[in-house]
Amino acid sequence: MRRLYAEKRSALAQALGSLKPGASFLGLEAGLHVCVDFGGGVDSRRLVQESLKHGILITPLSQYYLGSPDRQGVVLGYGGLELHDIERAGKQLASIIESVHAPSPSV
């Protein structure tokens, strides 16, 4: 199981690798969830809505706070997914995040 979970973590890290300097990943070293911290650059609620439109369920980090959150991010659970699903959904999620993060065009 350790080898399988390590493969899943590696697949997710590779799929989301394009997000790195603007996002940090917490918990990708072990476990079956990862927290993606955007440092305020992405509206987590909008990201959750856009992801759902593509069949990807993610949880805003704000749901884990009792008070006002001090981070903008999401929690991704990937333990129950197959490797090919992690690769596909991870790349799709990276694309969604980049589109949500893209600055609005100037008028």
N, C-alpha and C positions, 0 to 999 in steps of 0.2 A: 504494500500500500504506500509506503514511503516513496518508492521509486515512481509510482503512478502519480502521486500528488506533486512530486517534484517536477515531473513532466508537464503537468497541468499548469503549475506556477510559471515554468519556463515559457510555455506557449502563450500564456497571458502577458507576461513581461515583454515578449517579442512582439505580440500584436499591438500592444500599447506603447511600444518604444518611441514612436514618433512624437509622443506628447511630452517627452522629457525636456527640455528645460523648464517649461511652464507648469509642470505638474510633478508632485512627488508621490511616491508610493510607499505606504506604511503597511507592514505586515506581509510583504511579498516573500519574505525569507522563509516563512513557515505558515502552516494553517491552510484554511480553505476559503478565506475572505481576504480582500485587500481594500484598504482605504486609499482613495485617490484624492489628494489635497491639491486644489487649484490655486491656492493663495489669493483668492478673491477674483481671479480672472474669468470665472465661468459662473453663470447663474445656475445653481444646482437644480432648482425647481424646474426651470426650462429644460435642462438636460434630461431630467427624469421624464418629462412629458414627451420630448422628441424621441427618446429611446423607446418608450412604450409604443409609439407609432410604428416602430420597426420590430416589435415583439421582444425587446430586451428589457428585462425588469431589473432596475437598480434602485438603491435606497439612498435618499439624501442623508448626508452626515448629520444634518440638523435634527433629524428624528431621534438621535441618540443623546441630545442635550436636554437637560432640565430647564436651563435658562437660555440666554442668548448665545448662539454658537460663536466660537472664536475662529472657526475655519469654514471655508466653502469647499465642499467635496462630496463624494459619493462612496458608498460601500458596495463592493462587487463580491458576490458569492459565486464560486465556480466549481465547488466540490462535486456537485451532481451532474456536471456537464461532461460530455465526451470531448476528447482532444480536438477533433475537427470542428465541434461546435464552439469551443473556446477560441480557436483560431479565427473562425468566420465572424463570430459575434464581437470578438475583441477588435478586429480590424474595422468592422462596421461602427462600433462604439467610438473608436478613435476618430473616425471620419465625422461622426455626429458631434463629438466634443470640439473638434476643430471648427465645424460650422457654427456652433453655438458661441465659441470663443472669438470668432472672426469679428473684427471691428465693423461697426456700421459704416456704410459709405457716406462720405461727406457730400453735402448738397451745396 
